[in-house]
Amino acid sequence: LMKTNKYARVVVYPTIKKATIWTANPVASREAAIANGAKNNSSYANFRNNEEKEMLESFLDLCNENKFEEADRVLEQVLESQIQRLKHYVGQYNHVLCLERNNGIPH
Protein backbone atom coordinates (compact mmCIF):
# COMPACT_ATOMS: atom_id res chain seq x y z
CA LEU A 1 0.00 0.00 0.00
CA MET A 2 2.68 2.49 1.00
CA LYS A 3 5.01 1.57 -1.86
CA THR A 4 2.43 2.26 -4.56
CA ASN A 5 0.77 5.41 -3.19
CA LYS A 6 2.07 8.83 -2.22
CA TYR A 7 -0.38 9.03 0.71
CA ALA A 8 -2.45 6.40 2.48
CA ARG A 9 -4.66 6.47 5.52
CA VAL A 10 -6.19 3.40 7.11
CA VAL A 11 -8.98 3.81 9.63
CA VAL A 12 -10.26 0.75 11.50
CA TYR A 13 -13.76 0.55 12.95
CA PRO A 14 -13.68 -2.57 15.15
CA THR A 15 -17.28 -2.43 16.39
CA ILE A 16 -18.66 -2.73 12.86
CA LYS A 17 -15.80 -4.95 11.63
CA LYS A 18 -14.81 -2.56 8.84
CA ALA A 19 -11.82 -0.53 7.79
CA THR A 20 -11.43 2.22 5.23
CA ILE A 21 -8.31 2.69 3.16
CA TRP A 22 -7.85 6.10 1.57
CA THR A 23 -5.08 6.72 -0.94
CA ALA A 24 -3.97 9.81 -2.84
CA ASN A 25 -1.52 10.33 -5.65
CA PRO A 26 -0.39 13.28 -7.76
CA VAL A 27 -2.04 13.63 -11.17
CA ALA A 28 -0.66 15.03 -14.40
CA SER A 29 -3.38 17.68 -14.42
CA ARG A 30 -6.75 18.44 -12.86
CA GLU A 31 -8.33 18.27 -16.31
CA ALA A 32 -6.92 14.80 -16.96
CA ALA A 33 -8.22 13.55 -13.62
CA ILE A 34 -11.70 14.95 -14.30
CA ALA A 35 -11.67 13.41 -17.78
CA ASN A 36 -10.85 10.11 -16.06
CA GLY A 37 -14.01 10.37 -13.92
CA ALA A 38 -12.79 12.23 -10.84
CA LYS A 39 -15.16 14.66 -9.15
CA ASN A 40 -13.69 18.17 -9.17
CA ASN A 41 -13.12 19.62 -5.71
CA SER A 42 -11.50 23.02 -6.14
CA SER A 43 -10.13 23.25 -2.60
CA TYR A 44 -8.86 21.07 0.23
CA ALA A 45 -11.23 18.23 1.13
CA ASN A 46 -11.41 17.43 4.81
CA PHE A 47 -11.34 13.76 5.70
CA ARG A 48 -14.62 14.36 7.53
CA ASN A 49 -17.06 17.15 6.82
CA ASN A 50 -19.08 18.96 9.48
CA GLU A 51 -22.07 16.63 9.15
CA GLU A 52 -19.85 13.56 9.55
CA LYS A 53 -18.17 15.11 12.59
CA GLU A 54 -21.60 15.73 14.15
CA MET A 55 -22.57 12.12 13.47
CA LEU A 56 -19.38 10.97 15.21
CA GLU A 57 -20.15 13.13 18.22
CA SER A 58 -23.56 11.43 18.28
CA PHE A 59 -21.79 8.06 18.05
CA LEU A 60 -19.73 8.91 21.14
CA ASP A 61 -22.82 10.07 23.05
CA LEU A 62 -24.67 6.85 22.18
CA CYS A 63 -21.68 4.77 23.30
CA ASN A 64 -21.61 6.65 26.60
CA GLU A 65 -25.30 5.75 27.00
CA ASN A 66 -24.53 2.06 26.25
CA LYS A 67 -26.65 2.23 23.05
CA PHE A 68 -24.08 0.37 21.01
CA GLU A 69 -26.29 -0.99 18.22
CA GLU A 70 -27.66 2.49 17.51
CA ALA A 71 -24.13 3.91 17.70
CA ASP A 72 -22.91 1.38 15.15
CA ARG A 73 -25.72 2.38 12.75
CA VAL A 74 -24.55 6.00 13.03
CA LEU A 75 -20.98 4.89 12.30
CA GLU A 76 -22.18 3.04 9.18
CA GLN A 77 -23.81 6.30 8.02
CA VAL A 78 -20.50 8.14 8.47
CA LEU A 79 -18.68 5.61 6.30
CA GLU A 80 -21.36 5.71 3.61
CA SER A 81 -21.21 9.51 3.54
CA GLN A 82 -17.42 9.45 3.20
CA ILE A 83 -17.50 6.88 0.42
CA GLN A 84 -19.99 8.95 -1.56
CA ARG A 85 -18.07 12.18 -1.00
CA LEU A 86 -14.48 10.99 -1.29
CA LYS A 87 -14.66 7.94 -3.58
CA HIS A 88 -12.82 9.45 -6.56
CA TYR A 89 -12.00 13.14 -6.68
CA VAL A 90 -9.29 15.61 -7.50
CA GLY A 91 -8.60 18.34 -4.97
CA GLN A 92 -6.02 20.70 -3.55
CA TYR A 93 -3.67 19.52 -0.84
CA ASN A 94 -1.34 21.74 1.10
CA HIS A 95 0.72 18.90 2.63
CA VAL A 96 -0.27 19.77 6.19
CA LEU A 97 -0.32 16.96 8.71
CA CYS A 98 -3.40 17.03 10.91
CA LEU A 99 -3.42 16.09 14.56
CA GLU A 100 -5.93 13.55 15.81
CA ARG A 101 -8.27 15.33 18.17
CA ASN A 102 -11.83 15.45 19.49
CA ASN A 103 -11.77 12.15 21.39
CA GLY A 104 -9.75 10.47 18.66
CA ILE A 105 -12.01 11.68 15.85
CA PRO A 106 -9.85 12.76 12.91
CA HIS A 107 -10.88 16.01 11.29
Salt bridges, closest charged atoms under 4 A:
GLU52 OE1 - ARG85 NH2 2.67
GLU65 OE1 - LYS67 NZ 3.37
GLU76 OE1 - LYS18 NZ 2.76
GLU100 OE2 - ARG9 NH2 3.09
